[in-house]
Amino acid sequence: MHTALSDIVKEAFEIESEDFCELVEETTGVLAEETGHFGNLEVNGRFAELSPQGKALVIGDIHGDLESLVDIFKQSHIMQRMNQSANAFLIFLGDYGDRGPLSAEVYYTILNLKLLFPKQVILMRGNHEGPDYLMANPHDLPEQFKEKFREKWEPAYAGVRKLSDFLYIAVLVEGRYLLVHGGLPSEAKTIQDFAHAHSPTASHELLEELLWSDPLDAGTGVKASPRGAGKLFGSDVTASVLEAFNAKVLIRGHEPCQDGYKIDQDGRILTLFSRKGPPYSNAKGAYLDVDLGLQPENAAGLVPYIHTF
């Protein structure tokens, strides 16, 4: 396995379907075994608690934008940092493919990093990694895989779909941050609700809201979402869930932000969007690089640690 970023990216463009499938299968096996105490994580279902020590690089939606992903890695020196310290973490908020043209290459790069640093790279589930009944539309990943792998695209695509079931739904840094891709379920309050939202026996609405919902700019309660999936949730929902989880700030992706990030609901919510270019019109992308021991009272305290590009 390559250990230099340049080698990984070069091979991402050259990889054949068989080798890609092998990488995806190996990573799926690693994710499936992440349970109980795992490095600095305590894993319950697909809910992970991360100890508040060390530093974390948090990356929002990538959507096939390999150029931005590589720029973030280079700017942050994250691979060197993870090599030097077991307390250096890389957290993805989901949405790796679709929309951008290099989705397979993004997957290849990220999954290689997961295998190189299995206890430091945390892969979360976005709405574009949702189950079939919550599939984003348009879903152009199959077309991208056909373009790359030709007649052997289907096993590669099927492997990525299977891997999605093992991605994390939520990550908690107690006393500090709760991380999800989309939003907060209005009827869920416990770790168990979050941990097993992906289960076939759980209410579909739980997972839908975690992957698809967005915060209301003003107001309380929940409202219908213009996305056609998920809900718009108010400040009272956010305050209630953060209090239940002993967290100060919700960190999420899912929404394009003109400046790469935005703060909502009196500082309770930080949204990160880490890709640029069509079909999105944001001028900048952003990522968060923060000391996990920091205890900000709200998202405004995280602004010095947000990097835009």
C-alpha positions in Angstrom: 0.0 0.0 0.0 1.3 3.5 -0.9 2.0 5.8 2.0 2.7 9.0 0.1 -0.4 11.1 -0.9 1.0 11.7 -4.4 1.3 8.0 -5.0 -2.2 7.3 -3.7 -3.7 10.0 -6.0 -1.7 8.9 -9.0 -2.9 5.3 -8.5 -6.5 6.5 -8.1 -6.5 7.5 -11.7 -5.0 4.2 -12.9 -6.9 1.7 -10.7 -8.8 -1.1 -12.3 -12.1 -2.4 -11.1 -10.7 -5.6 -9.4 -8.2 -3.7 -7.3 -10.8 -1.0 -6.4 -13.2 -3.7 -5.3 -10.5 -5.3 -3.2 -9.8 -2.0 -1.4 -13.5 -1.4 -0.8 -14.0 -4.9 0.6 -11.0 -4.6 2.9 -12.2 -1.2 4.2 -15.7 -2.6 4.8 -14.2 -5.4 6.9 -12.2 -2.9 9.0 -15.3 -0.7 9.5 -17.4 -3.8 10.5 -15.0 -4.7 13.2 -15.1 -1.2 14.8 -17.1 -1.9 17.9 -16.6 -1.3 21.7 -13.3 0.3 22.6 -11.4 1.1 19.4 -8.4 3.4 19.8 -9.7 6.7 21.2 -13.3 5.7 20.2 -16.0 4.0 22.1 -18.3 2.5 19.4 -22.0 1.6 19.9 -23.7 0.6 16.7 -22.9 3.4 14.3 -22.5 6.0 17.1 -18.9 6.8 18.2 -17.7 8.7 21.2 -14.2 10.3 20.7 -12.1 11.2 23.7 -11.4 14.9 23.9 -7.7 14.7 23.4 -5.5 15.5 20.4 -6.5 17.4 17.3 -9.1 16.7 14.6 -9.4 17.8 11.0 -13.1 17.8 10.1 -14.0 17.8 6.4 -17.5 18.4 5.0 -19.0 17.3 1.7 -16.5 16.4 -1.0 -18.8 15.2 -3.8 -16.1 14.0 -6.1 -13.9 17.1 -5.8 -10.5 15.4 -5.6 -8.6 18.7 -6.2 -10.1 20.3 -3.0 -9.5 17.1 -1.0 -5.9 17.0 -2.0 -5.5 20.7 -1.2 -6.9 20.2 2.3 -4.6 17.3 2.9 -1.6 19.4 1.8 -2.5 22.6 3.7 -3.2 20.7 6.9 -0.2 18.2 6.7 -2.7 15.7 8.0 -0.8 12.6 6.9 2.4 13.7 8.6 0.4 14.6 11.7 -1.3 11.2 11.8 2.1 9.5 11.3 3.6 11.4 14.2 0.8 11.2 16.7 -2.0 8.6 17.5 -4.0 11.6 18.7 -4.3 13.2 15.3 -7.7 12.5 13.8 -9.4 12.9 10.4 -13.2 13.1 10.4 -15.3 13.1 7.2 -18.9 14.3 7.5 -20.0 12.2 4.5 -21.0 12.8 0.9 -17.9 11.5 -0.9 -19.4 10.9 -4.3 -22.0 12.2 -6.8 -22.0 15.6 -8.4 -18.2 15.8 -9.0 -16.5 13.9 -11.8 -13.9 12.1 -9.7 -16.0 10.3 -7.2 -14.2 6.9 -7.7 -10.9 8.7 -7.2 -12.1 10.4 -4.0 -13.3 7.0 -2.6 -10.0 5.4 -3.5 -8.0 8.2 -1.8 -10.1 8.3 1.4 -10.3 4.5 1.8 -6.5 4.2 1.4 -6.1 6.7 4.3 -8.6 4.7 6.3 -6.5 1.5 5.9 -3.3 3.4 6.6 -4.7 5.0 9.8 -7.7 2.8 10.9 -7.9 4.2 14.4 -7.5 7.8 13.3 -9.7 8.2 10.2 -13.5 8.4 11.0 -15.8 8.0 8.1 -19.4 9.3 8.5 -22.5 8.6 6.4 -24.0 11.4 4.3 -27.3 11.4 2.5 -25.5 10.4 -0.7 -24.5 7.2 1.1 -28.0 6.6 2.2 -30.0 3.4 1.8 -31.9 2.7 -1.3 -35.1 4.1 0.1 -33.4 7.4 0.8 -31.3 7.7 -2.3 -30.4 11.2 -3.4 -31.6 12.4 -6.8 -29.9 12.8 -9.1 -27.7 9.9 -8.2 -24.9 10.0 -10.8 -22.4 7.7 -9.1 -23.4 4.7 -11.4 -22.6 6.8 -14.5 -19.3 7.9 -13.1 -18.4 4.3 -12.3 -19.4 3.2 -15.8 -17.2 5.9 -17.2 -14.2 4.7 -15.1 -14.6 1.0 -14.9 -16.5 0.3 -18.2 -18.1 -3.1 -18.3 -16.8 -3.9 -14.8 -18.5 -1.0 -13.0 -21.2 -2.9 -11.2 -19.1 -4.8 -8.6 -17.3 -1.6 -7.8 -20.5 0.3 -7.3 -22.1 -2.6 -5.3 -19.1 -2.6 -3.0 -19.4 1.1 -2.3 -23.1 0.7 -1.6 -22.4 -2.1 0.9 -19.6 -0.1 2.6 -22.1 2.8 3.2 -24.0 0.6 5.7 -20.9 0.6 8.0 -20.3 4.4 8.0 -20.9 6.3 11.3 -24.2 8.1 11.8 -22.9 10.4 14.6 -19.8 11.2 16.5 -19.7 12.8 20.0 -16.8 14.6 21.7 -18.4 14.8 25.1 -18.8 18.3 26.6 -17.9 19.8 23.2 -19.3 18.6 19.8 -21.9 16.4 18.3 -21.2 15.6 14.6 -23.8 14.4 12.1 -24.1 14.8 8.3 -27.5 16.5 8.1 -29.6 17.2 11.1 -31.2 16.2 14.4 -34.1 13.9 14.7 -36.9 15.7 16.5 -38.0 12.6 18.4 -34.6 11.1 19.2 -32.9 11.9 22.4 -30.7 8.9 23.4 -27.4 7.4 22.2 -29.3 4.2 21.3 -31.6 6.2 19.0 -28.6 7.4 17.1 -26.6 4.3 17.3 -29.1 2.0 15.7 -30.9 4.5 13.4 -29.5 2.5 10.5 -31.1 -0.8 11.7 -33.9 -2.3 9.5 -36.0 -2.4 12.7 -35.6 1.3 13.4 -38.0 4.0 12.2 -36.9 5.1 8.7 -37.6 8.7 9.9 -34.7 8.6 12.3 -32.0 8.0 9.7 -33.8 10.3 7.2 -33.5 13.2 9.6 -29.9 12.5 10.5 -28.9 12.4 6.9 -31.2 14.9 5.2 -32.5 17.6 7.7 -31.4 21.2 7.8 -31.6 23.9 10.6 -34.2 26.6 10.5 -32.7 30.0 10.4 -35.4 31.2 12.9 -38.2 29.5 14.7 -38.8 26.4 16.7 -40.2 22.9 16.2 -40.0 21.2 12.8 -41.2 22.0 9.4 -41.4 20.3 6.0 -38.1 20.5 4.1 -38.0 21.8 0.5 -35.6 18.9 -0.2 -38.5 16.5 -0.1 -36.7 14.4 2.5 -35.8 15.2 6.1 -37.1 18.3 8.0 -36.2 21.8 9.0 -35.5 21.8 12.7 -35.6 24.7 15.1 -33.4 26.0 17.8 -35.4 24.2 20.5 -34.7 20.8 18.9 -31.0 21.6 18.7 -30.8 22.8 22.3 -32.7 19.8 23.6 -30.5 17.3 21.7 -27.2 19.0 22.6 -28.2 19.1 26.2 -29.1 15.4 26.2 -25.7 14.6 24.7 -23.7 17.1 26.9 -22.4 19.0 23.8 -22.1 22.7 23.0 -22.0 22.7 19.2 -23.5 20.6 16.4 -21.0 20.2 13.5 -22.6 19.2 10.2 -22.2 19.2 6.5 -24.9 18.8 3.9 -25.6 22.4 2.9 -23.5 24.4 0.4 -22.2 27.6 2.0 -21.1 30.6 0.0 -18.0 31.1 2.3 -17.5 27.4 2.9 -19.1 27.5 6.3 -21.9 29.1 8.2 -23.1 29.5 11.8 -26.8 29.1 12.7 -29.1 29.2 15.7 -27.1 31.6 17.9 -23.9 29.7 17.5 -25.3 26.2 18.3 -24.6 24.9 14.7 -21.5 25.0 12.5 -22.0 23.8 8.9 -18.9 22.9 6.8 -18.9 22.5 3.0 -15.5 21.4 1.7 -15.9 21.2 -2.1 -16.1 23.8 -4.8 -17.3 24.0 -8.4 -20.4 23.1 -10.4 -23.2 22.3 -9.8 -22.6 24.3 -6.6 -21.9 28.0 -6.7 -20.1 28.6 -3.4 -17.0 30.8 -3.7 -15.0 29.0 -1.1 -14.7 25.6 0.6 -13.8 25.2 4.3 -12.6 22.7 6.8 -12.1 22.7 10.6 -8.8 22.0 12.3 -9.3 22.0 16.0 -7.9 20.9 19.3 -10.4 18.4 20.7 -9.7 19.6 24.2 -11.0 23.1 23.4 -14.2 23.9 25.1 -16.0 26.7 23.1 -19.3 27.9 24.4 -20.6 28.2 20.8 -19.5 27.9 17.2 -18.1 31.5 17.2 -15.3 30.1 19.3 -14.4 27.7 16.4 -14.0 30.4 13.8 -10.2 30.8 14.4 -9.9 27.1 13.6 -11.9 27.2 10.3 -9.7 27.3 7.2 -11.2 28.5 3.8 -9.8 28.0 0.4 
